[in-house]
Amino acid sequence: MEMFIIKKPIITEKATDASHMNKYIFEVASHASSAEIRKAINKIYNVQVVKVNIINRKPKYGFFRGRPNALKTKGYKKAIVTIKEGQSIDVIAH
């Protein structure tokens, strides 16, 4: 069940900078709650989660050949997970 809640880690420059402050960013299932995300991270990565913040990213629309709203990116839910000081997650290995 945990593998369906956590879709993938988000690896960007901003996410890499946040990892130095024990914060890791994951794309999660749209139905996932903070408690479910906390349990999944604890079980998958074997770390102690201190805090979970959730952000719903809205889809973005754009122009294509002069037509508005012809391009659409998917919206998704992401979680910023803060873990206990001294622990770390190797997101590239998973």
FIBA-326054 format. One record per residue (C-alpha): residue in three letters; residue number from 1; x, y, z. Coordinates in steps of 0.05 Angstrom, whole numbers, m for minus. Layout:
# residues N
r residu:ALA; num:NUM; X:X; Y:Y; Z:Z
...
//
This chain:
# residues 94
r residu:MET; num:1; X:0; Y:0; Z:0
r residu:GLU; num:2; X:57; Y:48; Z:16
r residu:MET; num:3; X:86; Y:43; Z:m53
r residu:PHE; num:4; X:21; Y:69; Z:m83
r residu:ILE; num:5; X:20; Y:131; Z:m38
r residu:ILE; num:6; X:91; Y:155; Z:m54
r residu:LYS; num:7; X:98; Y:161; Z:m130
r residu:LYS; num:8; X:168; Y:189; Z:m137
r residu:PRO; num:9; X:217; Y:237; Z:m106
r residu:ILE; num:10; X:222; Y:306; Z:m137
r residu:ILE; num:11; X:295; Y:322; Z:m153
r residu:THR; num:12; X:304; Y:396; Z:m170
r residu:GLU; num:13; X:354; Y:449; Z:m149
r residu:LYS; num:14; X:305; Y:475; Z:m97
r residu:ALA; num:15; X:292; Y:404; Z:m70
r residu:THR; num:16; X:367; Y:391; Z:m65
r residu:ASP; num:17; X:377; Y:455; Z:m25
r residu:ALA; num:18; X:319; Y:434; Z:21
r residu:SER; num:19; X:352; Y:367; Z:34
r residu:HIS; num:20; X:408; Y:402; Z:71
r residu:MET; num:21; X:354; Y:424; Z:121
r residu:ASN; num:22; X:327; Y:352; Z:128
r residu:LYS; num:23; X:268; Y:366; Z:81
r residu:TYR; num:24; X:252; Y:320; Z:23
r residu:ILE; num:25; X:200; Y:330; Z:m31
r residu:PHE; num:26; X:157; Y:274; Z:m61
r residu:GLU; num:27; X:101; Y:269; Z:m111
r residu:VAL; num:28; X:45; Y:232; Z:m76
r residu:ALA; num:29; X:m23; Y:203; Z:m94
r residu:SER; num:30; X:m79; Y:253; Z:m98
r residu:HIS; num:31; X:m119; Y:217; Z:m44
r residu:ALA; num:32; X:m62; Y:212; Z:7
r residu:SER; num:33; X:m67; Y:245; Z:75
r residu:SER; num:34; X:m10; Y:270; Z:119
r residu:ALA; num:35; X:m15; Y:210; Z:165
r residu:GLU; num:36; X:m12; Y:161; Z:107
r residu:ILE; num:37; X:48; Y:197; Z:77
r residu:ARG; num:38; X:83; Y:196; Z:145
r residu:LYS; num:39; X:72; Y:121; Z:152
r residu:ALA; num:40; X:95; Y:107; Z:81
r residu:ILE; num:41; X:160; Y:147; Z:88
r residu:ASN; num:42; X:174; Y:114; Z:156
r residu:LYS; num:43; X:165; Y:44; Z:126
r residu:ILE; num:44; X:200; Y:55; Z:58
r residu:TYR; num:45; X:261; Y:96; Z:80
r residu:ASN; num:46; X:265; Y:74; Z:153
r residu:VAL; num:47; X:270; Y:145; Z:180
r residu:GLN; num:48; X:231; Y:184; Z:233
r residu:VAL; num:49; X:185; Y:237; Z:202
r residu:VAL; num:50; X:177; Y:301; Z:243
r residu:LYS; num:51; X:130; Y:340; Z:197
r residu:VAL; num:52; X:91; Y:333; Z:132
r residu:ASN; num:53; X:68; Y:392; Z:90
r residu:ILE; num:54; X:23; Y:380; Z:30
r residu:ILE; num:55; X:17; Y:424; Z:m32
r residu:ASN; num:56; X:m33; Y:414; Z:m88
r residu:ARG; num:57; X:m1; Y:439; Z:m153
r residu:LYS; num:58; X:m53; Y:462; Z:m202
r residu:PRO; num:59; X:m49; Y:446; Z:m276
r residu:LYS; num:60; X:m19; Y:499; Z:m321
r residu:TYR; num:61; X:m48; Y:520; Z:m388
r residu:GLY; num:62; X:m12; Y:549; Z:m448
r residu:PHE; num:63; X:m18; Y:570; Z:m520
r residu:PHE; num:64; X:m5; Y:524; Z:m580
r residu:ARG; num:65; X:m8; Y:552; Z:m650
r residu:GLY; num:66; X:m47; Y:612; Z:m626
r residu:ARG; num:67; X:m101; Y:572; Z:m590
r residu:PRO; num:68; X:m108; Y:586; Z:m516
r residu:ASN; num:69; X:m112; Y:528; Z:m468
r residu:ALA; num:70; X:m88; Y:479; Z:m521
r residu:LEU; num:71; X:m30; Y:456; Z:m477
r residu:LYS; num:72; X:m43; Y:431; Z:m408
r residu:THR; num:73; X:6; Y:403; Z:m357
r residu:LYS; num:74; X:m19; Y:355; Z:m304
r residu:GLY; num:75; X:m33; Y:378; Z:m234
r residu:TYR; num:76; X:m7; Y:336; Z:m177
r residu:LYS; num:77; X:0; Y:333; Z:m102
r residu:LYS; num:78; X:68; Y:339; Z:m70
r residu:ALA; num:79; X:91; Y:330; Z:1
r residu:ILE; num:80; X:149; Y:364; Z:36
r residu:VAL; num:81; X:173; Y:316; Z:89
r residu:THR; num:82; X:217; Y:338; Z:146
r residu:ILE; num:83; X:256; Y:283; Z:180
r residu:LYS; num:84; X:292; Y:278; Z:246
r residu:GLU; num:85; X:359; Y:314; Z:253
r residu:GLY; num:86; X:418; Y:268; Z:237
r residu:GLN; num:87; X:379; Y:222; Z:190
r residu:SER; num:88; X:379; Y:226; Z:114
r residu:ILE; num:89; X:344; Y:195; Z:54
r residu:ASP; num:90; X:381; Y:174; Z:m9
r residu:VAL; num:91; X:327; Y:190; Z:m60
r residu:ILE; num:92; X:371; Y:175; Z:m121
r residu:ALA; num:93; X:381; Y:102; Z:m100
r residu:HIS; num:94; X:306; Y:89; Z:m96
//
